[in-house]
Amino acid sequence: MIIDTDVVTLSRLQFAMTALYHFLFVPLTLGLVWMLAVMEAVYVMTGREVWKRMVQFWGVLFGINFAMGVATGVTMEFQFGMNWAYYSHYVGDIFGAPLAIEGLMAFFLEGTLVGVFFMGWDRISRVKHLLVTCFLALATSLSAVWILIANAWMQHPVGAAFNAQTMRMEVTSFSDVVFNPVAQAKFVHTVSGGYVLGSMFVLSISAWYLLRGRNVDFAKRSMTVAASFGLAAALSVVVLGDTSGYTVSQNQKMKLAAIEAMWHTEPAPAPFTLFGLPDVQERTTHLAVRIPWVMGLIGTHSTDETMPGIAELVDTAKGRIGEGVKAYDAMLMLRQDKNNAQAQATLAAHDQDMGYALLLKRYVDDPRQATPADIQKAADSTIPNVPVLFWAFRIMVGCGIYFIALFALAFWKASKRELTKHRWFLKLALWSLPLPWLAIEMGWIVAEYGRQPWAIEGVLPTALGVSSVSSGQVLTSIGGFVLFYTALAIVDVWLMLKFTRKGPDGLGIWLHNGTIATAGH
């Protein structure tokens, strides 16, 4: 049966919506919790109550965000069964273990530590409470490790092999899955992005207080911590992003070519296109402004290694599709006779290309019957959406450069004790609040949308991973998610604005006998 593209498109749309929404909360949790640990460490060392109030106030906003992250994360899990049943069957042996461990981290370890963080102020000593906060910060990072291990396997599948009898991928080396170099690069880049978001969150809200002359001592200290932490994080994002880019060049060459809109192989070292208008039909980039050498240095860390262009990678894909058809034929033969030695040898020789043969399932029922025209269409389908990736990457990079400049300015003004001297700076800090979210979402688009047409790079096309459901059923579930997430958004914004407007003084925050007490209650 030829694939129902409407179901595939709607299923992808739903997953993109829920993932992008969930990712609004996760990076803030990753970043803000470490700032709580820094603030509480200062409180334990100095004993000054203002630092305790800082931890408690920002801790309340952290708690709201953490709860939203958990609520939106749970719904994402259901989609694997609802809309991506074959994907779950095909890679569940590998994908399931990291997800299960991540669930234990998020729901049990983090949940327990969050409870002690809020309820332990009057029950345990200062030092013990600080340790709880530090362990909570570590637990959030460990949770991120496991989900990124699972995601990295989708980008660079290692430690697994296809079993023709079970018709699924199975683990051959769990250590290879865990220590996937892509997972390591994605983890450090993702968490450093979260640190930038957490820093901007504190910086912007503190600027809002200073613009209104409220909670000045509290806001200045919070802003100083945010400036220091944010500058270090923003610089690390650039360095670690370079490492992430290098892993992409090694394992996902088409994604990198699309990011650069490199239609043909350029002489080494390749230039970086600072600006341009990619034209998919003509396969060229109009009005291109290029910086020599930069892309080659980023992508290859050398001056003599070439980076293949889109046209050359399409030709490579055509060759791999042909080899993959041999593996597909051998797989069917093994389904009939698992002891067929010739088929076993053929599959072993070509199994790395079988995923490319599966690209043909979008056009023909049996890849072995594909025409040259079908093969060309399948090869062309390996090109992701070039304009979207081109601009998403540049928006992300542009934001990153801006963050370095803003946090450097904030750090300089904090060191000179001039945070309140210029209102334009405070307004700039306040209105910069949405930008880390924009950069992070653009990064998600580059990473995930850039992997298309693959659910698992080179192994399973996205179009084959969907469940046997109708378009109407997927539309119904999308409608349900939209209603649920809209309600969550309203609650989240209302709570954040309510507690922010009250502030640490107006709210009168202190934690007493396990409850958040407020002035007038």
N, C-alpha and C positions, 0 to 999 in steps of 0.2 A: 504494500500500500504506500502510495506517495504521501508525504507528510502534509498535514493540515497546517498551512503557514499561519492562519489566523490564530489557532490555539497556541502555536509557538510564540507568536508576537505578543499576544495578550499575557501569556505566562511570563515572558521576559519582562514585560512592562510592570506586571505586579511585583515581581521579585526586585526589580530596580527601584520601584517606589518604596517598598518596605525596607530595603537595604539602605537606601539613601536617608530615609527618615530615621532609622535606627542609628545610623552613623552620625546623626546630629548630637547624640547623647554620649556615645562611647568615648570619643576623644576628650570631651570635657571631663569625664570621670577620670580618665588616665592622667590628665594634667593637673586637675585641681587637687587631687588627693595628695600628690607630692608637695604641693604648696602648703597644704595643711600640716604635713609632717615638718616642713621647714619652720613654719610659724610656731608650732607647738614646741619644737626643739628650743627656739628662742625663749618661749615662755618658761620652760623647765629650767633653763640656764639662768634667766634673769629674775623670774618670779613676778614680773610686771603684769598686772591684770589686763592691760590693753591687749597684750598678745594672746591671752586666753580668750578674750572677747572676739578677737580676730578669728581664732580657730573655730569658735562656736558659731559665729555668724556665717563665715564662708562654709562651714560644715553643714549648716542647714541647707544652703543652696546646693551643696554637693549631694546631700541626701535626696533632695527633690529630683535632681538630675539622675542619680543612681537608680531611683525607683522607676523613672521613665525608661531608662535604658533596659532594665530587666523586663518591663512590660512589653516593650517593642521587640526585644530579643526573643521572647517566648513565641510570639506569633510567627516569627521568621522560620522557626523550626518546623511548624506545621506545613509550610509550603513544600518541603521536600516530599512529603507524603501526598499532598493534595495535587500539585501541579508537576512534580518532577519525580514520578514514581520509578521510571526506568533509570534515571540518573541515580536514584537511591539504590536500586538493585545493582547497577553496573559498578559503582564505586563505593558502595556502603561498607565493604570490608576495610577500606583504607580511610574513608572520610568519617566513619562512625566513631572510631576510637578518640581522635582529637576532640570531636564535638562533645562526646560524653565526658571527657576529662574537663573540658571548658565549662560544661554545665555544673560539674561538681565544684569547680573553682568559684563560679559566679553565684550559685544558689546556696551553697553550703558554707564554704570558707568565707567568701566576701560577705554573705548575709549575716553570718555570726559576728564577724568583726565590726560590721556597720552597727549592729545592735549594741555591742560593747562600747563602741565609740560614743554613741549618743547616751547610753544609760549608765556609763561607768564613771562619769565625772566625780560623783560623790561617793563612789564605792571602791575605787582603787586609787593608788598613789599617782602622783604626777608622772613619775618615771614609767610606771606600768601603763598608764594611759598613752604616753608617748610611744611606747613599744607597740601598743595596739594600733595606733595610727600608722606607724611605719609598716607593720605587718599587713595592714589594710592596703597601703600603697603597693606593697610587694605582691599581694594577692591579685589586685587589679591587673598588674603587669603580667603575672602568670596566666591569668585568664586570657589576656590578649595573645600571649605566646601560642596557646593551643588553637585558638580560632585562626590565627595567621599561619600556623603549620598546615591546617586543613586547606586554607585558601591558597597557600604557596604550592601545595601539591596540584591544585588545579592549573596553576601557571607553569609548573615544571614537575611533571609526574615522575617520581623516582621511587625505588624500593618496592615496585609492584610489577606484576606480569599478568597477561591475559590467560585465562583458563578456558579452553574451548569447550569443555564439558559443562561447566557451570555458566558459561557465557557472561563472565564478569571479571573485573580486575581483582586480583588478590595480592595481599602483602607478601613480599619476599624478604624484606628487611625493614623492620620498624625503625631501626636506628637511622637508616637512610631517609625515611620519611620525616623523622623528628629533626635531623640535622641537615635538612635540605638547605643549601646556601641561599635560595630565594626566600625561604622563611626567615632566615637570619637578617637579610637585607630589609625585608618588608617590616619586620618587627621594630628594628631600631628607627626606621624612617617613620613608621606609623606612630610610635609612642612619642617621638620627638615632636611630631606634628600636634599631638595631644597636649604636650607641654606648652607649645606656643598658644594653643587655644585657651588653656587654663590661665596662662599669664595674661592674655588679652582680656579675658573675662574679668579678672580681678582689676587690671589696669583701667578698663573702661568704666566699670561701676564705681571704682574709687574716684575717677575723674568726675563722674556725675555728682558725687557727694561734695567734692571740692568746688565745683561750679556753683553749688548752692550754699557753700559755707557750712556744711553739716559734717559732723563727725570728722573734723579736720585731722586730729592726731591719728585716729584710726585709719583714715583714708591715706594719709601720707605714708604711714608704715606699710600698709597693704600695697601701695603703688611702688614703693621702693623694692619690696620683695618681688613684685611682678616684673619690674624693669630688669632686675638682675637675672631672675630665672628665665624671663622671656628672651633676653639677649643671648644667653648661652644656648637656649633651645633653638632660636631662629638660626644661629650660626651652625648648630649641629644638623638641622634639617637640610641645609645646603650640602654639607659634607656627606651626610648619610644618603641623601638623595642621589649623589653622584655614584655611590656604591650600588644603589638600587638600579640606576640607569645602566650600569655596567652588566648586572645580572640579566637585565632585559635584552641587552645586545647579544648575550651569549645564548639565551634560551628562547627568546621570542623576537626574532629578527623582523618579522612582518610588523609587529606592533611598533617597534622603534622606527622602522621606515615610514609608517603611517604618521607617527608623531611628528616626524621631520618633513612629511610630504616629499620624501625622496623617491621620485618616480623611477629613476634609473640610478645605477651604481655610480657614485662620484669617485674621482681620484682621491687617494688617501693623502692627508687626513681630510675627511668630509667637512664642509662648512655647516654652520648652524643658521637656519633661516629665522632671522629676528622677526620679520613681518612678511606676509604674503597672503595671496588669495588662492588656495588650492582649487583646482578645476578637475573634478573627477572625470568628466566626459573627455576632456582633452588630455588628461593625465599630465598636467603641468601646473606650475604655481606662478600666477601672475603677480607683478609688482613685487617680486621677491627682493628682500634686503638681507644679504647673507654676511655672516662674520666668518672669515676663513678659519679653518682648523678646529673650531670649537666642538662641533658634533663628533668629529673623529676622536678627539681627546676624551670626550665624555663616554662615547660608546665603546671605544676599543682600548683606551689608556695607552695609545701608541700613536706614532706619526706615520707608520707605513702599512697598517692593516686597513683594508677596504671594508666598507659597510655596504652590503648588497641593497639595491634599490627594489622597489615594488615589482617592476616588470621582471626582473631576474628571479625574484622570489616566487612569482606566479609560475614561471617556467620550472623552477625546482619543484613546486607543488604538483605540477602535471606529471613529472617523473615519479614522484612519490605516490600519486594516485595509481599509476600503472603498476608499481610494485605492490601497493596495498591490495589491489584486486587479486594478485597471486595469493596473498595471505588470506583474503576472504574466501577464495575458492578452497584453499587447504583447510580452513576452519570448518567449512561445510562438509568436507570429506571426513574430517575427524568426528563430526557429529554423527556420521553414519558408521564409522569404524574407528574407534579411538586407538586402535593398535596399528593404524596405517603408518608405516615408518616413513614413506615418502612424503605424506602430508605433514607429518610432524616436522620433518626436516625443512620443508618449504615454509611452514608457519614460523619456525624458529628463525629462518633467514630473513623473513619479511614482516614479522609481527610489529616492528616499530613503525611500519607504514600503513597498517590496516585501518587506522583511524581516517586516513586520507581517502581510502576506498569508501568508507561510510559517508563521506560528503556527497557521494553520488546518490544516496538514498533519497535525497531531496528531489531528484530529477527522474530516477528510474527505480523500479522495484528491486531489480537484481543488478548490482554493480557490474557483474560480469557481462551484462548485455549493453553496457554504456557505449554510446557513439563518441567519436572525437569531439563533437559539439558538446555533449554532456560533460566530458572530461574538462573541456575548456571552461564551461560554466562553473563546474565545481572548483576548478583552480582559481577562477576569478572571485569566487565567494570567499576565499581566504583573505581578501582585502577588507579590513574593517572600515568604518566610516572615517575617512581621512580628515575632512574639515572639522568634525567634532573633536577628534583627538588632537589635531594641530592646535586648535584654539584653547581647548581645555588645558593642555600642557602649558601653554604660554600664560594663561591666566594664573595658573598655580605658581609658576616660576615668578611672575611679576609680583604676586602677593608676597612670596617668600622674600624677595629683595626689599619690598616695602616694610616688611616686619623687622628686618635687620635694622633699617634706618630708623624706624619709629622707636624700637626698644633701645637702640643706641642713644637716641636723643633723650628718652626717658631716663636712662641710666645716668647720662651726663647731668641732667637737671636734678636728679635725686642726689647725686654726689655733691652738687653745688648748693643743695637745699633751696632749689628754685622751682619746685613743682607747682607752686601756686602763682608764680610771677606772671605767666602769660596765659590768658584765657584761651587764646587760639590753640595752644598746645593741648589744653584739657578738652576742648571741643574735638580736636583731631583724634585724641585718644578715645573719646566717647563714641564718635561716629565710625571708628575703625572696628568696632565690636563684631559686625557680621563677616568681616573679611576672612578670618581663619576658617569659619565654616564654609565659605565659598571655596577657599583653597583646598580644603579637605575633600569636599564633594567633587571638585574637579579632579583631584588625585584618584578618587574612587572610580570616576568615569574613565580615566586613562588606564587604570589597572584592569577593570572588569569589562568595560565596553571594548577596550583595545584587544581583548583576548578573542573576541568573536571572529569566526563563527564557532569557536570551540567552547564547550563546557569544561572539558579537560583538554588542555593544549596538546594537539596532535593525536589524541586518543578517542574522544567522544564528541562529535558535533552537538552543539546546543539543540538543534532541531530534533535529535533522536532521544533526548533526555526527558521529554514531556510525558505526562500521564495520558491515559486514554479517556479524556474528558472532552466536553463540547465547549464551543466558544461561549455559549450562554452560561455554562457553569462557571467558567473563569471570570466572566464579566460580573456575575453575582458575587463571587468572592472578592473581586476588586472593589465593588461597591461596599461590601461589608468592611473591608480594610480601610477604605476612605472614611467611612463614618466613625469607625473606632479610633483611627489616628487623628481625625479632626477633634474628637472629644478629648483625646489625650493632649493634643496641642493646646486646646483652650484651657484645660486644667493646669498644664505646665506653665504657660505664660501668665495665667492669673496668680499662681502661687509664687513664681519668681518675682513678678512685679509687686505683689503684696509684701513679701518679706524684704525686698530691696527698698521699697518706699519707707517702710517702718525703720529700717536701718538697725544697727546694733544698739543705739540708744533708745530710739522710739519703740523698738521691739522689746528692749529690756531683757535681752537673751541671757539666760543661764539655764543650765540643765540641773534639775532637782528631782531626785527620786525617780529618775528614768523618764521624765517628761520634759518637753520644751515649754518653759513658762514664759509668759509675756506680760508686759506692763498692763495693769488693769484687769488681770485674771487671777 
